Amino acid sequence: MHSNRLRAAPTLAVASLFCCLGIVAVPAQQPDAASVIQKVDAAVKARVESIAGYTVTEHYAVYRNNDEVHPVAEMTVKTIYRQDSGKSYAILSQSGSQIVRNMVLGSILDNEKHINLPGVREGAWIISANYEMKLQPGGTQQLDGRNCYVLRLTPKIKAPYHVDGTLWVDARDGSIVQLQGMASKSASYLAGPTQMMRQYTNVSGFAEATHARAVSNSFLFGKTVVTIDYRDYQIQLRPTQ
């Protein structure tokens, strides 16, 4: 009996320490997968139907040769989105290699313009019509101070703007918190698969990107890392009926 108490003492002490640190895992009931996916679809639908347009300042930086301290090219643009026409850009500043700016950043901006055209953008939405979504077991995860459900994403159609990976969504409303994975198709035969990550925050009640990172290997440039930081959102909401 005495030895059992001795064995129990370290266990209790460790448990008490974890409680003090606030990191005890509390078993959570697994949510219904269908209801979580419905939340994700509803959050995207609400954003599409509510936002008439927005402006945001985006800063792009390109790194090469495993050096993520000194960018070889940078560009800051003002992005203007209108629901009826898509995206347009005004370059505010740029520096570094002109070749990299033209071939890497110019290509990214052109692709973003195309993806956001009416009739095209619907295929890029992160919804169950475009992705197989599988809720991962284990309840919720904390990410950026938010309680999140985690879903495995598998694109139904392979495309450079479709991500095969993992999606974190806010457990309250299904809005996107983070997306991470591999592009399901290379943008060019000269480029290998692109590893992507994008983080979101709540702006005027809707998920908007705050930071993105893409890592790729191409025939021309070798390993290339592109980061994008988003700031100064101005959201224009559609008039309520």
N, C-alpha and C positions, 0 to 999 in steps of 0.2 A: 504494500500500500504506500509506504514511504517512498519507494523508488518510483512509483507511478507519479507521485507529486513532483519529484525531481525532474522526471522527463517532461511533465506538463509545463513546468515553469518556463523553460526557454521558449516554448511555443506561444505561451500567453504573452511573454515579453515582446516577441517579434510581432505578434498581432497588435499589441498595444502601440508599438512604434509605428506600424503601418497606419493605424487609426489616427495617430497624431499627425502623420504626414499627409493624411487625406487621400491615400492611394489604395484603400481596400477595394477590391473588386466586388461589387454587389450583383448577385445573379439577377438577370433581368428576363422577363418573359419575352420570348421571341415574338416580334410583331407579325401580323399577317402580311405576307409578301405582296399580295395583290393590292392591299390598301396603301402600302408604301409606294408602289409603282404608280398608283392612281394619284397620290400626292405629288409625285415628281411631274407627271403629265399636267396636272392642274396648275402647278407653279409656273411651268413654262407657258402654258396657255394664258394665264393671267398676265404674265409679263408681255407677251406678244400683243394681247388685246388692249393693254393699258398704256403702253409707251408709244407715243407718236414719233418721238425722236430724242436724241441726246447729243451732247458734245462731250469729249473727254480728251485730255492731253496724254499722249502715249510716248514713252521714252524707250527707244530700241538700242540695244548694245550687242555687238558681235565680238565673240572671243574665239581665239584659235590656239592650237598647239598646247592645250592643257593650261593655258594662262587665262584665269578668270579674274584677273586684277586689272589688266591693261587692255581695254577694248581696241580692236583694230578699226572699228567703225562705229559711229553713233548717229542717231537721228531722233529728233523730237518732232512730233507731228500733232496737229490738232485734228482730231477725227470728228466728222459730222455724220450722224446717222439719221436718215429720214425713212419712215416706214414705207412710203410710197416709191422711193427711189434707191434706197440702199446707202452705201457709205461713200464719202468723199474725204480727201485729205488736203491739209495745208501744211507744208513743211516749215517749221519754226526755226530749226537749226540742224546742222549736220557737220560731221567732221570725220577724219580718218580716210581710209582707202576708198577711192571713188569706185573702183571695180567691185569691192565688197558691198558698198552701198547700193550700187545698181543691180548686181546679180543676186544678192541675198535679201537685202531689205526691200529693194524694189519689187522683187518677186513675191515677198510676203504681203506687201500692200496690194499688189495686183490680185493675188489669190483672195485676200480678204474682201476686196471689192466684188469679185465674182461670187464668192460664197454668200454675200449679203444681198444679192439681187433678188427682187421678188420672183418667186417661182423656183429659185435655187435654194434659198436659205432654209426652206421647210425641210429639205433633206438633211440639213446639218443640225437640226434641233436634237437635243438629248432627250428623246421621248421614246416610249415603247414602240411606236410605229417604225422607228429607225434602228432600235437596239433590242436585243434580247437582254433582259435585266434579271439578275438572280441575286436575291437578298442573301448576304453572307450571315452565317450563324454567329451568335454571341451577343445579341442585344445591340447596344449602342456603343459608340466610341466618342471620346472627347477630342475635338479638333478645333483649334483657335477659340477655345472657351465655349464651343457649341456642342450640344448633344447630337450626334450624327448617326444615321443608318449608313451602312456600307453595302454597295451593290457592285456585282461583277457585270461589266458591260461587254457585250459581243455584238459588233455591228452586223446588221442584216445584209448590208451591201458594203463591199470594200471600197474605200475612197480615202484620199489624203487627209480629209477633214473629219474622218471617223476614227475614234480612238478605241482600241481594244485594250481594256484595262479596268480601272476601279473608279467608282464615283462615290463621293461622300455627300449626303444631303442632310439638311437640317431636319431633325426628328419632328419638329413642331409643324412645319409647313411644306416640307419637301423641296425647298429651294436649294440650289447647288452651292456647296461649300468648297469642294476641291475635286478636280478631275486629273487622273494620272494614268499613263499607259503608253502604248506604241500606236503610231498612225497605222491604220490597217493596210495602207497602200502608199508606196513611195511617190513623191510629187514628180520625180523625174527618173529616167533610167540611169542617170549619172549619180543619183543619190541613193544611199541605203535607207533602211527604216529610221524613222524619226521618233525619238523618245520625247514625250510631251508631259507637261504639268501646268495646270492653271488653277489659281486660287481666286475665290470670290468673296465679296462682302455684300452686305445689305445696303442698297442705295435707294431711298424713296420707296422702300418696301419690296424691292426686287433685287435678284442676284446680278451683280456686275463684277467683271474681272478686276482684280487688283494687281496680280503678278502672274507672269507666265514664263516658262523656260522650255526651250526645245534643244535637243542634242541630236546631231546627225553627222554622218560621214559621207562625203561626196568625192567624186573623182577629181574635181578641180581644187577643192579647198581642204580636204582631209576632215579631221574632227572639227566641228563648228558648234559653238554654243550661242544661242540667241536668247536674250532676256528682254522682257517687256514689262514696264511698270506703268500703271494707269493711275491718273489723279485728276482732280477737279472736274468730277462729273457734274453735268447740268442736265437734268432729266425733264423732258417735256411730256406730260401726261395727256392722254386723250380726254376730252370733256366727258364728264359723266352724263349718262342719259337721264 
